[in-house]
Amino acid sequence: ATSVSFILGSLLMIYISYKNTKLHPFMFKYSKILLSFFMTVVLSLLLKEFTNFSSLTNMVVMIFFILVVYSTFILLLKVFEKEDIEIIKEIKSKLFK
């Protein structure tokens, strides 16, 4: 019940905000991130159905699979902005001096 009231309250605030300012609080890139997330969840659930490893091996395989698939979707859908790429380059330069 609490989560439903939070969701309804948030939707109401978004509606009122859009109605008064004609601006929506979300960018299109957010939908790309959500799409990547849902596609990753679906693919990982499909992989889980077809694997028959031990629980530890299955967990390691799933973590690796999810990281690779989600990163691939994020890169393919071009979600990163210029600032994100600069931060990634800075981290890489600090790690691999």
Buried (B, 14 or more C-beta within 10 A) or exposed (E): EEEEEEEEEEEEEEEEEEEEEEEEEEEEEEEBBEEBEEBBEEBBEEBEEEEEEEEEEBEEBBEEBBEEBBEEBBEEBEBBEEEEEEEEEEEEEEEEE
